[in-house]
Amino acid sequence: MLEYTERRPATALILEELSTTGAQLLHIWNKSNGHLSPDFIDHARKVLLMAPPATPSDSPDIIMIGNDSFARHVFGAEWAQHPTSARKAMSRTYRQLVASSYWNAYRSNRPIFDLIGANISDENYREYCRLILPVHSRAGISQLIVFTKELPDQASRTISLIN
Amino acid sequence: MDNKSALSLIWHRPTFSHKEEVLDLLKTAEKYDLITPLKMMCVNLYDCPYIDLLSEKRQKEVINAFRPALVLAYTQQKQEQEVA
């Protein structure tokens, strides 16, 4: 299957088409101007918390993996129990494929939304959307809040039409 | 960073009692303004945002899970200070 990452505008209109949670997270980010708002706490189980990326060609270290997140669903409960080693447990090829948006979100300090089709592991091809929100604390500490959701059939075509 | 908070970044620190360790974690999280991610961690693990309401065993698990976030924060701040 064709592997790809396609950037889409991170707008409420597009996110609402795919996910109420994604739209709510974007709303919180906009309202808090990218700060680590307490409003994110309610969504903790659905997101990943990540460190700032060290390079544009690899995905960042993972701090927390939400128990109801798509990543935990795809990679498994055992994988999700060890966030600090979770990144290295993913294949280098997959990490490279999905890496650049983390870097761009961090560097631009803007939300990034993309569609991804990837071989998560052998014979496990998935299509999903991903919202990356760069957040920072008042002490200047940066993190990424990442929400992913599997795409329903034909969803990417619908999003293309919206654009 | 003062010495006491810096201790929370060390993995094995037998000189702290459990209560002191929880207080130190909270103090360090507050210093970096990372109380929200700490609460997210607590909610994700135990459906309760307040670490002080959890059992000692659960508090220990939260401490171990959250310590990497503090280490990253410490590293980030140190790098920024060096650049400045």
gemmi code that builds the backbone of each chain (N, CA, C; Angstrom):
import gemmi

chains = {
    "A": [
        ("MET", (0.835, -1.194, 0.000), (0.000, 0.000, 0.000), (0.876, 1.253, 0.000)),
        ("LEU", (0.353, 2.310, -0.603), (1.108, 3.548, -0.738), (1.269, 4.248, 0.620)),
        ("GLU", (2.493, 4.557, 0.956), (2.736, 5.296, 2.196), (2.800, 6.793, 1.873)),
        ("TYR", (2.203, 7.603, 2.725), (2.184, 9.042, 2.449), (1.952, 9.846, 3.734)),
        ("THR", (2.337, 11.107, 3.685), (1.859, 12.087, 4.673), (1.426, 13.309, 3.875)),
        ("GLU", (0.236, 13.786, 4.159), (-0.292, 14.949, 3.432), (-0.757, 15.995, 4.428)),
        ("ARG", (-0.206, 17.171, 4.320), (-0.572, 18.272, 5.200), (-1.923, 18.857, 4.803)),
        ("ARG", (-2.750, 19.164, 5.785), (-4.020, 19.855, 5.569), (-4.085, 21.037, 6.540)),
        ("PRO", (-4.835, 22.075, 6.211), (-4.931, 23.203, 7.153), (-5.555, 22.744, 8.478)),
        ("ALA", (-4.954, 23.164, 9.581), (-5.498, 22.803, 10.895), (-6.602, 23.795, 11.249)),
        ("THR", (-7.770, 23.578, 10.694), (-8.890, 24.480, 10.949), (-10.028, 23.714, 11.613)),
        ("ALA", (-10.849, 24.460, 12.330), (-11.986, 23.843, 13.022), (-12.892, 23.129, 12.024)),
        ("LEU", (-13.083, 23.731, 10.860), (-13.989, 23.157, 9.859), (-13.548, 21.748, 9.455)),
        ("ILE", (-12.277, 21.632, 9.150), (-11.755, 20.327, 8.710), (-11.744, 19.322, 9.860)),
        ("LEU", (-11.334, 19.784, 11.043), (-11.267, 18.852, 12.172), (-12.646, 18.370, 12.596)),
        ("GLU", (-13.618, 19.267, 12.548), (-14.974, 18.856, 12.929), (-15.514, 17.755, 12.026)),
        ("GLU", (-15.047, 17.749, 10.789), (-15.470, 16.699, 9.860), (-15.017, 15.318, 10.344)),
        ("LEU", (-13.884, 15.300, 11.022), (-13.267, 14.020, 11.375), (-13.377, 13.643, 12.835)),
        ("SER", (-13.317, 14.636, 13.693), (-13.224, 14.288, 15.107), (-13.631, 15.447, 16.009)),
        ("THR", (-14.591, 15.187, 16.874), (-14.998, 16.191, 17.854), (-13.836, 16.479, 18.803)),
        ("THR", (-13.151, 15.425, 19.215), (-12.023, 15.618, 20.142), (-10.942, 16.492, 19.513)),
        ("GLY", (-10.617, 16.216, 18.255), (-9.607, 17.017, 17.561), (-10.012, 18.484, 17.515)),
        ("ALA", (-11.271, 18.731, 17.206), (-11.756, 20.116, 17.130), (-11.695, 20.776, 18.510)),
        ("GLN", (-12.044, 20.014, 19.548), (-11.999, 20.574, 20.904), (-10.562, 20.905, 21.319)),
        ("LEU", (-9.650, 20.018, 20.986), (-8.239, 20.263, 21.331), (-7.712, 21.506, 20.624)),
        ("LEU", (-8.072, 21.651, 19.351), (-7.641, 22.835, 18.605), (-8.238, 24.101, 19.223)),
        ("HIS", (-9.490, 24.004, 19.654), (-10.155, 25.147, 20.286), (-9.421, 25.540, 21.581)),
        ("ILE", (-9.054, 24.539, 22.374), (-8.328, 24.823, 23.626), (-6.989, 25.495, 23.310)),
        ("TRP", (-6.316, 24.969, 22.307), (-5.012, 25.535, 21.922), (-5.164, 26.994, 21.499)),
        ("ASN", (-6.166, 27.254, 20.667), (-6.389, 28.627, 20.198), (-6.719, 29.558, 21.363)),
        ("LYS", (-7.602, 29.060, 22.247), (-8.058, 29.877, 23.376), (-6.911, 30.187, 24.344)),
        ("SER", (-6.027, 29.216, 24.525), (-4.931, 29.401, 25.492), (-3.667, 29.944, 24.829)),
        ("ASN", (-3.760, 30.191, 23.537), (-2.614, 30.732, 22.798), (-1.378, 29.832, 22.905)),
        ("GLY", (-1.619, 28.519, 22.874), (-0.508, 27.569, 22.888), (0.065, 27.253, 24.259)),
        ("HIS", (-0.592, 27.754, 25.312), (-0.105, 27.417, 26.651), (-0.648, 26.058, 27.093)),
        ("LEU", (0.010, 25.487, 28.086), (-0.414, 24.188, 28.622), (-1.653, 24.396, 29.498)),
        ("SER", (-2.776, 24.583, 28.853), (-4.008, 24.896, 29.571), (-4.528, 23.688, 30.355)),
        ("PRO", (-5.061, 23.932, 31.567), (-5.680, 22.834, 32.332), (-6.839, 22.176, 31.568)),
        ("ASP", (-7.381, 22.871, 30.593), (-8.482, 22.272, 29.805), (-8.039, 21.018, 29.049)),
        ("PHE", (-6.743, 20.869, 28.844), (-6.251, 19.661, 28.159), (-6.402, 18.409, 29.035)),
        ("ILE", (-6.504, 18.605, 30.353), (-6.504, 17.456, 31.282), (-7.639, 16.479, 30.958)),
        ("ASP", (-8.797, 17.019, 30.616), (-9.959, 16.156, 30.313), (-9.715, 15.223, 29.125)),
        ("HIS", (-8.758, 15.569, 28.281), (-8.507, 14.766, 27.076), (-7.269, 13.874, 27.213)),
        ("ALA", (-6.753, 13.798, 28.433), (-5.470, 13.107, 28.653), (-5.452, 11.685, 28.091)),
        ("ARG", (-6.539, 10.980, 28.228), (-6.538, 9.561, 27.840), (-6.531, 9.364, 26.325)),
        ("LYS", (-6.807, 10.438, 25.581), (-6.890, 10.285, 24.126), (-5.664, 10.802, 23.374)),
        ("VAL", (-4.709, 11.370, 24.095), (-3.582, 12.016, 23.402), (-2.240, 11.401, 23.815)),
        ("LEU", (-1.219, 11.830, 23.084), (0.160, 11.527, 23.470), (0.821, 12.844, 23.860)),
        ("LEU", (1.647, 12.784, 24.888), (2.499, 13.927, 25.222), (3.900, 13.587, 24.745)),
        ("MET", (4.494, 14.515, 24.006), (5.824, 14.245, 23.465), (6.791, 15.371, 23.788)),
        ("ALA", (8.051, 15.013, 23.788), (9.115, 16.005, 23.975), (9.304, 16.761, 22.664)),
        ("PRO", (9.941, 17.927, 22.713), (10.278, 18.591, 21.451), (11.190, 17.693, 20.621)),
        ("PRO", (11.004, 17.675, 19.299), (11.864, 16.812, 18.479), (13.296, 17.314, 18.457)),
        ("ALA", (14.228, 16.374, 18.399), (15.640, 16.742, 18.361), (16.114, 16.964, 16.931)),
        ("THR", (15.381, 16.436, 15.971), (15.796, 16.488, 14.568), (14.555, 16.403, 13.665)),
        ("PRO", (14.631, 16.952, 12.434), (13.465, 16.852, 11.537), (13.270, 15.456, 10.946)),
        ("SER", (14.227, 14.565, 11.167), (14.144, 13.269, 10.492), (13.856, 12.091, 11.421)),
        ("ASP", (13.429, 12.397, 12.635), (13.041, 11.299, 13.531), (11.922, 11.805, 14.442)),
        ("SER", (11.056, 10.903, 14.865), (9.968, 11.343, 15.735), (10.510, 11.570, 17.157)),
        ("PRO", (9.810, 12.398, 17.934), (10.327, 12.780, 19.251), (10.112, 11.691, 20.307)),
        ("ASP", (10.783, 11.879, 21.436), (10.550, 10.987, 22.577), (9.124, 11.158, 23.083)),
        ("ILE", (8.591, 10.072, 23.602), (7.213, 10.093, 24.097), (7.236, 10.163, 25.620)),
        ("ILE", (6.420, 11.063, 26.152), (6.343, 11.236, 27.602), (5.154, 10.457, 28.172)),
        ("MET", (4.032, 10.509, 27.473), (2.819, 9.839, 27.960), (2.004, 9.316, 26.782)),
        ("ILE", (1.475, 8.122, 26.936), (0.630, 7.537, 25.885), (-0.766, 7.338, 26.463)),
        ("GLY", (-1.727, 8.065, 25.942), (-3.093, 7.981, 26.445), (-3.660, 6.571, 26.312)),
        ("ASN", (-4.373, 6.153, 27.354), (-4.924, 4.790, 27.355), (-6.002, 4.567, 26.304)),
        ("ASP", (-6.636, 5.639, 25.846), (-7.648, 5.502, 24.786), (-7.130, 6.062, 23.458)),
        ("SER", (-5.826, 6.191, 23.327), (-5.274, 6.780, 22.099), (-5.205, 5.751, 20.973)),
        ("PHE", (-5.211, 6.271, 19.776), (-5.088, 5.412, 18.592), (-3.739, 4.675, 18.618)),
        ("ALA", (-2.705, 5.361, 19.057), (-1.368, 4.751, 19.102), (-1.363, 3.512, 19.998)),
        ("ARG", (-2.001, 3.623, 21.157), (-2.040, 2.464, 22.060), (-2.842, 1.332, 21.429)),
        ("HIS", (-3.898, 1.714, 20.747), (-4.737, 0.714, 20.084), (-3.934, -0.043, 19.012)),
        ("VAL", (-3.130, 0.712, 18.266), (-2.402, 0.111, 17.142), (-1.147, -0.647, 17.604)),
        ("PHE", (-0.391, -0.020, 18.496), (0.883, -0.633, 18.904), (0.734, -1.575, 20.104)),
        ("GLY", (-0.370, -1.466, 20.817), (-0.625, -2.420, 21.891), (-0.369, -1.884, 23.283)),
        ("ALA", (-1.025, -2.536, 24.251), (-0.945, -2.103, 25.650), (0.467, -2.273, 26.214)),
        ("GLU", (1.126, -3.331, 25.807), (2.490, -3.580, 26.313), (3.435, -2.451, 25.890)),
        ("TRP", (3.326, -2.070, 24.604), (4.131, -0.965, 24.063), (3.841, 0.327, 24.831)),
        ("ALA", (2.552, 0.567, 25.120), (2.145, 1.827, 25.743), (2.557, 1.925, 27.210)),
        ("GLN", (2.893, 0.801, 27.798), (3.279, 0.831, 29.215), (4.670, 1.422, 29.428)),
        ("HIS", (5.422, 1.541, 28.352), (6.803, 2.017, 28.501), (7.071, 3.190, 27.547)),
        ("PRO", (6.486, 4.356, 27.836), (6.612, 5.496, 26.913), (8.054, 5.868, 26.581)),
        ("THR", (8.948, 5.745, 27.557), (10.316, 6.203, 27.299), (11.052, 5.321, 26.282)),
        ("SER", (10.617, 4.070, 26.145), (11.260, 3.209, 25.141), (10.360, 2.986, 23.923)),
        ("ALA", (9.175, 3.620, 23.936), (8.185, 3.374, 22.874), (8.669, 3.859, 21.504)),
        ("ARG", (9.377, 4.981, 21.490), (9.820, 5.524, 20.201), (10.750, 4.540, 19.490)),
        ("LYS", (11.699, 4.023, 20.229), (12.673, 3.126, 19.608), (12.060, 1.775, 19.231)),
        ("ALA", (10.907, 1.491, 19.800), (10.240, 0.221, 19.453), (9.525, 0.314, 18.102)),
        ("MET", (9.388, 1.543, 17.583), (8.781, 1.710, 16.250), (9.881, 1.645, 15.198)),
        ("SER", (9.521, 1.197, 14.003), (10.568, 1.049, 12.985), (11.125, 2.423, 12.569)),
        ("ARG", (12.391, 2.426, 12.214), (13.066, 3.660, 11.794), (12.366, 4.255, 10.558)),
        ("THR", (11.948, 3.381, 9.634), (11.289, 3.842, 8.406), (9.988, 4.579, 8.738)),
        ("TYR", (9.220, 4.006, 9.643), (7.957, 4.640, 10.031), (8.222, 5.982, 10.730)),
        ("ARG", (9.183, 5.984, 11.636), (9.499, 7.225, 12.357), (9.927, 8.325, 11.394)),
        ("GLN", (10.703, 7.967, 10.397), (11.158, 8.960, 9.411), (9.982, 9.489, 8.594)),
        ("LEU", (9.076, 8.586, 8.235), (7.924, 8.987, 7.410), (7.076, 10.048, 8.116)),
        ("VAL", (6.898, 9.881, 9.425), (5.971, 10.768, 10.141), (6.667, 11.911, 10.883)),
        ("ALA", (7.988, 12.036, 10.723), (8.766, 12.931, 11.590), (8.623, 14.427, 11.301)),
        ("SER", (8.588, 14.808, 10.017), (8.798, 16.228, 9.700), (7.729, 17.156, 10.292)),
        ("SER", (6.505, 16.673, 10.432), (5.459, 17.551, 10.970), (5.681, 17.888, 12.442)),
        ("TYR", (6.272, 16.947, 13.182), (6.587, 17.262, 14.583), (7.560, 18.439, 14.629)),
        ("TRP", (8.555, 18.344, 13.771), (9.581, 19.391, 13.707), (8.961, 20.718, 13.284)),
        ("ASN", (8.119, 20.664, 12.255), (7.506, 21.900, 11.754), (6.573, 22.535, 12.790)),
        ("ALA", (5.826, 21.712, 13.492), (4.928, 22.252, 14.523), (5.740, 22.919, 15.628)),
        ("TYR", (6.800, 22.247, 16.030), (7.650, 22.771, 17.111), (8.329, 24.072, 16.686)),
        ("ARG", (8.889, 24.079, 15.494), (9.645, 25.248, 15.035), (8.733, 26.439, 14.714)),
        ("SER", (7.557, 26.138, 14.147), (6.662, 27.242, 13.760), (5.760, 27.666, 14.918)),
        ("ASN", (5.694, 26.814, 15.958), (4.789, 27.044, 17.085), (3.338, 27.176, 16.620)),
        ("ARG", (2.986, 26.388, 15.617), (1.623, 26.396, 15.080), (1.096, 24.950, 15.039)),
        ("PRO", (-0.210, 24.775, 15.180), (-0.778, 23.422, 15.049), (-0.568, 22.881, 13.634)),
        ("ILE", (-0.338, 21.604, 13.554), (-0.202, 20.966, 12.240), (-1.138, 19.768, 12.181)),
        ("PHE", (-1.811, 19.686, 11.065), (-2.766, 18.589, 10.870), (-2.394, 17.871, 9.585)),
        ("ASP", (-2.269, 16.571, 9.665), (-1.971, 15.849, 8.421), (-2.666, 14.500, 8.360)),
        ("LEU", (-2.695, 13.988, 7.158), (-3.243, 12.656, 6.903), (-2.063, 11.738, 6.624)),
        ("ILE", (-2.129, 10.549, 7.158), (-0.991, 9.635, 7.044), (-1.488, 8.252, 6.620)),
        ("GLY", (-0.768, 7.680, 5.674), (-0.970, 6.270, 5.346), (0.369, 5.590, 5.545)),
        ("ALA", (0.430, 4.593, 6.405), (1.744, 4.029, 6.732), (1.648, 2.573, 7.139)),
        ("ASN", (2.727, 1.868, 6.858), (2.864, 0.512, 7.384), (3.369, 0.638, 8.817)),
        ("ILE", (2.458, 0.499, 9.747), (2.798, 0.640, 11.163), (3.771, -0.478, 11.561)),
        ("SER", (3.488, -1.655, 11.078), (4.393, -2.794, 11.258), (4.121, -3.732, 10.084)),
        ("ASP", (4.727, -4.898, 10.085), (4.525, -5.835, 8.970), (3.038, -6.141, 8.779)),
        ("GLU", (2.590, -5.978, 7.553), (1.193, -6.278, 7.192), (0.186, -5.548, 8.074)),
        ("ASN", (0.519, -4.354, 8.492), (-0.425, -3.560, 9.286), (-0.418, -2.132, 8.749)),
        ("TYR", (-1.121, -1.946, 7.627), (-1.202, -0.632, 6.984), (-2.392, 0.130, 7.565)),
        ("ARG", (-2.156, 1.362, 7.982), (-3.237, 2.167, 8.568), (-3.249, 3.556, 7.936)),
        ("GLU", (-4.456, 4.100, 7.826), (-4.606, 5.496, 7.404), (-5.222, 6.257, 8.571)),
        ("TYR", (-4.591, 7.335, 8.959), (-5.100, 8.092, 10.093), (-4.788, 9.582, 9.943)),
        ("CYS", (-5.504, 10.375, 10.728), (-5.200, 11.810, 10.745), (-4.506, 12.127, 12.064)),
        ("ARG", (-3.719, 13.185, 12.035), (-2.924, 13.527, 13.226), (-2.917, 15.038, 13.430)),
        ("LEU", (-3.241, 15.448, 14.624), (-3.163, 16.861, 15.000), (-2.017, 17.023, 15.996)),
        ("ILE", (-1.066, 17.879, 15.644), (0.070, 18.135, 16.537), (-0.060, 19.554, 17.073)),
        ("LEU", (-0.131, 19.665, 18.387), (-0.250, 20.981, 19.016), (1.014, 21.278, 19.819)),
        ("PRO", (1.799, 22.254, 19.397), (2.966, 22.633, 20.197), (2.512, 23.480, 21.383)),
        ("VAL", (2.864, 23.066, 22.570), (2.449, 23.818, 23.769), (3.676, 24.180, 24.594)),
        ("HIS", (3.520, 25.225, 25.400), (4.638, 25.624, 26.249), (4.130, 26.077, 27.609)),
        ("SER", (4.943, 25.832, 28.605), (4.589, 26.254, 29.959), (5.078, 27.687, 30.170)),
        ("ARG", (4.609, 28.287, 31.250), (5.045, 29.668, 31.532), (6.529, 29.725, 31.877)),
        ("ALA", (7.100, 28.587, 32.221), (8.542, 28.539, 32.504), (9.343, 28.312, 31.223)),
        ("GLY", (8.649, 28.267, 30.085), (9.351, 28.130, 28.805), (9.625, 26.700, 28.373)),
        ("ILE", (8.987, 25.733, 29.033), (9.190, 24.332, 28.660), (8.222, 23.968, 27.527)),
        ("SER", (8.767, 23.380, 26.474), (7.948, 23.011, 25.313), (7.618, 21.522, 25.340)),
        ("GLN", (6.405, 21.218, 24.909), (5.981, 19.826, 24.705), (5.068, 19.806, 23.493)),
        ("LEU", (4.753, 18.609, 23.018), (3.778, 18.465, 21.938), (2.618, 17.625, 22.452)),
        ("ILE", (1.403, 18.083, 22.169), (0.218, 17.267, 22.430), (-0.225, 16.724, 21.073)),
        ("VAL", (-0.333, 15.417, 20.980), (-0.600, 14.791, 19.681), (-1.861, 13.935, 19.761)),
        ("PHE", (-2.784, 14.223, 18.867), (-4.023, 13.443, 18.792), (-4.107, 12.771, 17.426)),
        ("THR", (-4.348, 11.484, 17.432), (-4.484, 10.765, 16.162), (-5.784, 9.979, 16.154)),
        ("LYS", (-6.302, 9.812, 14.951), (-7.553, 9.047, 14.816), (-7.546, 8.333, 13.476)),
        ("GLU", (-7.967, 7.095, 13.491), (-8.015, 6.342, 12.243), (-9.032, 6.977, 11.306)),
        ("LEU", (-8.675, 7.034, 10.032), (-9.581, 7.643, 9.055), (-10.681, 6.653, 8.665)),
        ("PRO", (-11.907, 7.126, 8.664), (-12.956, 6.277, 8.109), (-12.760, 6.159, 6.598)),
        ("ASP", (-13.342, 5.181, 5.983), (-13.204, 5.020, 4.529), (-13.619, 6.296, 3.815)),
        ("GLN", (-12.870, 6.631, 2.800), (-13.164, 7.792, 1.946), (-12.943, 9.138, 2.629)),
        ("ALA", (-12.472, 9.125, 3.873), (-12.341, 10.399, 4.588), (-11.320, 11.321, 3.933)),
        ("SER", (-10.200, 10.760, 3.493), (-9.174, 11.628, 2.915), (-9.679, 12.282, 1.636)),
        ("ARG", (-10.515, 11.538, 0.888), (-11.081, 12.129, -0.329), (-12.027, 13.283, 0.032)),
        ("THR", (-12.810, 13.097, 1.098), (-13.723, 14.145, 1.532), (-12.943, 15.393, 1.936)),
        ("ILE", (-11.848, 15.183, 2.661), (-11.050, 16.328, 3.104), (-10.444, 17.047, 1.903)),
        ("SER", (-10.038, 16.292, 0.903), (-9.508, 16.912, -0.304), (-10.560, 17.794, -0.947)),
        ("LEU", (-11.806, 17.346, -0.906), (-12.875, 18.142, -1.501), (-13.111, 19.417, -0.707)),
        ("ILE", (-12.992, 19.334, 0.619), (-13.168, 20.529, 1.459), (-12.141, 21.578, 1.076)),
        ("ASN", (-10.928, 21.109, 0.771), (-9.872, 22.053, 0.406), (-10.060, 22.560, -1.007)),
    ],
    "B": [
        ("MET", (18.418, 26.109, 39.452), (17.686, 25.084, 40.186), (18.350, 24.843, 41.536)),
        ("ASP", (17.567, 24.868, 42.615), (18.178, 24.630, 43.916), (18.458, 23.144, 44.092)),
        ("ASN", (19.313, 22.837, 45.063), (19.783, 21.465, 45.226), (18.674, 20.473, 45.491)),
        ("LYS", (17.699, 20.880, 46.306), (16.667, 19.934, 46.689), (15.820, 19.531, 45.473)),
        ("SER", (15.421, 20.502, 44.664), (14.634, 20.181, 43.471), (15.459, 19.373, 42.482)),
        ("ALA", (16.738, 19.695, 42.382), (17.596, 18.962, 41.453), (17.615, 17.483, 41.795)),
        ("LEU", (17.440, 17.153, 43.072), (17.465, 15.745, 43.473), (16.348, 14.938, 42.831)),
        ("SER", (15.253, 15.590, 42.515), (14.135, 14.855, 41.922), (14.479, 14.360, 40.525)),
        ("LEU", (15.573, 14.835, 39.958), (15.958, 14.414, 38.621), (16.859, 13.180, 38.657)),
        ("ILE", (17.207, 12.785, 39.848), (18.074, 11.608, 39.960), (17.198, 10.368, 40.165)),
        ("TRP", (17.506, 9.312, 39.427), (16.610, 8.142, 39.433), (16.514, 7.478, 40.800)),
        ("HIS", (17.625, 7.212, 41.440), (17.578, 6.507, 42.719), (18.012, 7.447, 43.833)),
        ("ARG", (17.072, 7.716, 44.703), (17.349, 8.725, 45.726), (16.794, 8.224, 47.068)),
        ("PRO", (17.536, 7.303, 47.697), (17.004, 6.656, 48.892), (16.879, 7.571, 50.098)),
        ("THR", (17.460, 8.769, 50.054), (17.430, 9.631, 51.232), (16.086, 10.324, 51.428)),
        ("PHE", (15.236, 10.328, 50.417), (13.929, 10.971, 50.538), (12.890, 9.969, 51.041)),
        ("SER", (12.061, 10.412, 51.974), (10.914, 9.574, 52.341), (9.894, 9.688, 51.208)),
        ("HIS", (8.896, 8.830, 51.219), (7.904, 8.873, 50.143), (7.191, 10.234, 50.092)),
        ("LYS", (6.804, 10.712, 51.275), (6.088, 12.005, 51.317), (6.958, 13.131, 50.768)),
        ("GLU", (8.219, 13.096, 51.146), (9.150, 14.128, 50.647), (9.299, 14.036, 49.134)),
        ("GLU", (9.277, 12.808, 48.644), (9.424, 12.613, 47.197), (8.220, 13.189, 46.446)),
        ("VAL", (7.022, 12.959, 46.989), (5.812, 13.510, 46.353), (5.859, 15.043, 46.378)),
        ("LEU", (6.224, 15.578, 47.534), (6.297, 17.041, 47.654), (7.340, 17.624, 46.702)),
        ("ASP", (8.446, 16.905, 46.579), (9.507, 17.378, 45.693), (9.064, 17.338, 44.231)),
        ("LEU", (8.335, 16.285, 43.896), (7.817, 16.178, 42.524), (6.876, 17.360, 42.235)),
        ("LEU", (5.976, 17.623, 43.183), (5.021, 18.720, 42.993), (5.748, 20.062, 42.901)),
        ("LYS", (6.742, 20.224, 43.761), (7.491, 21.480, 43.778), (8.223, 21.686, 42.438)),
        ("THR", (8.825, 20.604, 41.945), (9.577, 20.722, 40.686), (8.628, 20.931, 39.509)),
        ("ALA", (7.500, 20.216, 39.521), (6.504, 20.395, 38.449), (5.983, 21.835, 38.446)),
        ("GLU", (5.798, 22.370, 39.644), (5.327, 23.758, 39.756), (6.386, 24.733, 39.246)),
        ("LYS", (7.615, 24.448, 39.587), (8.728, 25.310, 39.149), (8.767, 25.432, 37.622)),
        ("TYR", (8.524, 24.316, 36.951), (8.542, 24.316, 35.486), (7.157, 24.605, 34.888)),
        ("ASP", (6.173, 24.858, 35.759), (4.799, 25.061, 35.319), (4.306, 23.833, 34.527)),
        ("LEU", (4.571, 22.667, 35.079), (4.163, 21.422, 34.420), (3.111, 20.661, 35.245)),
        ("ILE", (2.316, 21.399, 35.998), (1.266, 20.750, 36.784), (0.204, 20.136, 35.859)),
        ("THR", (-0.080, 20.820, 34.737), (-1.077, 20.268, 33.804), (-0.640, 18.908, 33.251)),
        ("PRO", (0.582, 18.766, 32.709), (0.986, 17.424, 32.267), (1.003, 16.389, 33.399)),
        ("LEU", (1.342, 16.835, 34.615), (1.319, 15.895, 35.756), (-0.109, 15.404, 36.000)),
        ("LYS", (-1.049, 16.338, 35.952), (-2.454, 15.940, 36.139), (-2.931, 15.050, 34.988)),
        ("MET", (-2.453, 15.350, 33.782), (-2.819, 14.498, 32.635), (-2.312, 13.071, 32.857)),
        ("MET", (-1.097, 12.976, 33.370), (-0.514, 11.659, 33.647), (-1.367, 10.912, 34.680)),
        ("CYS", (-1.767, 11.621, 35.744), (-2.586, 11.007, 36.806), (-3.935, 10.549, 36.254)),
        ("VAL", (-4.553, 11.391, 35.431), (-5.856, 11.035, 34.841), (-5.702, 9.827, 33.936)),
        ("ASN", (-4.645, 9.848, 33.144), (-4.437, 8.735, 32.208), (-4.226, 7.414, 32.950)),
        ("LEU", (-3.477, 7.476, 34.038), (-3.175, 6.234, 34.765), (-4.305, 5.827, 35.708)),
        ("TYR", (-4.873, 6.805, 36.412), (-5.805, 6.440, 37.496), (-7.091, 7.260, 37.529)),
        ("ASP", (-7.394, 7.964, 36.460), (-8.661, 8.698, 36.388), (-8.849, 9.717, 37.496)),
        ("CYS", (-7.753, 10.214, 38.043), (-7.842, 11.203, 39.125), (-6.708, 12.198, 38.910)),
        ("PRO", (-7.018, 13.479, 38.807), (-5.951, 14.439, 38.491), (-5.026, 14.775, 39.668)),
        ("TYR", (-5.417, 14.367, 40.882), (-4.672, 14.810, 42.078), (-3.805, 13.692, 42.636)),
        ("ILE", (-2.515, 13.847, 42.507), (-1.585, 12.798, 42.958), (-1.707, 12.568, 44.461)),
        ("ASP", (-1.996, 13.610, 45.217), (-2.059, 13.435, 46.670), (-3.269, 12.619, 47.128)),
        ("LEU", (-4.217, 12.381, 46.231), (-5.377, 11.557, 46.605), (-5.151, 10.079, 46.275)),
        ("LEU", (-4.049, 9.773, 45.635), (-3.794, 8.383, 45.229), (-3.106, 7.612, 46.357)),
        ("SER", (-3.178, 6.297, 46.262), (-2.477, 5.458, 47.241), (-0.970, 5.620, 47.042)),
        ("GLU", (-0.214, 5.218, 48.048), (1.243, 5.367, 47.965), (1.815, 4.611, 46.765)),
        ("LYS", (1.276, 3.416, 46.536), (1.767, 2.599, 45.407), (1.531, 3.332, 44.074)),
        ("ARG", (0.348, 3.902, 43.946), (0.018, 4.615, 42.710), (0.833, 5.905, 42.582)),
        ("GLN", (1.033, 6.560, 43.721), (1.864, 7.773, 43.683), (3.263, 7.448, 43.158)),
        ("LYS", (3.790, 6.304, 43.610), (5.136, 5.903, 43.159), (5.147, 5.684, 41.649)),
        ("GLU", (4.074, 5.081, 41.149), (4.014, 4.829, 39.697), (3.930, 6.148, 38.925)),
        ("VAL", (3.166, 7.091, 39.447), (3.079, 8.405, 38.790), (4.451, 9.098, 38.818)),
        ("ILE", (5.110, 9.011, 39.964), (6.440, 9.638, 40.082), (7.388, 9.064, 39.037)),
        ("ASN", (7.404, 7.745, 38.930), (8.299, 7.106, 37.954), (7.919, 7.455, 36.519)),
        ("ALA", (6.602, 7.549, 36.265), (6.143, 7.865, 34.908), (6.426, 9.319, 34.543)),
        ("PHE", (6.370, 10.198, 35.550), (6.500, 11.623, 35.252), (7.944, 12.122, 35.309)),
        ("ARG", (8.795, 11.378, 35.950), (10.183, 11.837, 36.101), (10.866, 12.148, 34.760)),
        ("PRO", (10.668, 11.333, 33.705), (11.295, 11.675, 32.417), (10.877, 13.055, 31.897)),
        ("ALA", (9.629, 13.453, 32.171), (9.170, 14.785, 31.736), (9.958, 15.876, 32.456)),
        ("LEU", (10.250, 15.635, 33.728), (11.022, 16.628, 34.495), (12.477, 16.665, 34.036)),
        ("VAL", (13.001, 15.500, 33.725), (14.384, 15.458, 33.234), (14.492, 16.223, 31.905)),
        ("LEU", (13.493, 16.019, 31.032), (13.475, 16.738, 29.755), (13.359, 18.244, 29.970)),
        ("ALA", (12.512, 18.634, 30.919), (12.328, 20.056, 31.210), (13.627, 20.665, 31.726)),
        ("TYR", (14.256, 19.931, 32.626), (15.536, 20.407, 33.184), (16.573, 20.567, 32.075)),
        ("THR", (16.636, 19.572, 31.179), (17.593, 19.616, 30.071), (17.300, 20.796, 29.150)),
        ("GLN", (16.007, 20.975, 28.853), (15.611, 22.092, 27.979), (16.028, 23.427, 28.565)),
        ("GLN", (15.735, 23.600, 29.850), (16.036, 24.876, 30.476), (17.557, 25.125, 30.527)),
        ("LYS", (18.290, 24.055, 30.802), (19.737, 24.167, 30.869), (20.314, 24.556, 29.503)),
        ("GLN", (19.790, 23.910, 28.443), (20.268, 24.224, 27.087), (19.982, 25.678, 26.735)),
        ("GLU", (18.781, 26.149, 27.114), (18.420, 27.533, 26.805), (19.306, 28.513, 27.561)),
        ("GLN", (19.623, 28.163, 28.815), (20.499, 29.031, 29.608), (21.902, 29.097, 28.985)),
        ("GLU", (22.341, 27.941, 28.469), (23.674, 27.907, 27.844), (23.707, 28.755, 26.578)),
        ("VAL", (22.625, 28.692, 25.797), (22.538, 29.491, 24.570), (22.514, 30.981, 24.912)),
        ("ALA", (21.730, 31.320, 25.950), (21.637, 32.720, 26.372), (22.970, 33.188, 26.940)),
    ],
}
model = gemmi.Model(1)
for chain_id, residues in chains.items():
    chain = gemmi.Chain(chain_id)
    for i, (resn, *xyz) in enumerate(residues, 1):
        res = gemmi.Residue()
        res.name, res.seqid = resn, gemmi.SeqId(i, " ")
        for name, pos in zip(("N", "CA", "C"), xyz):
            atom = gemmi.Atom()
            atom.name, atom.element = name, gemmi.Element(name[0])
            atom.pos, atom.b_iso = gemmi.Position(*pos), 0.0
            res.add_atom(atom)
        chain.add_residue(res)
    model.add_chain(chain)
structure = gemmi.Structure()
structure.add_model(model)
structure.setup_entities()
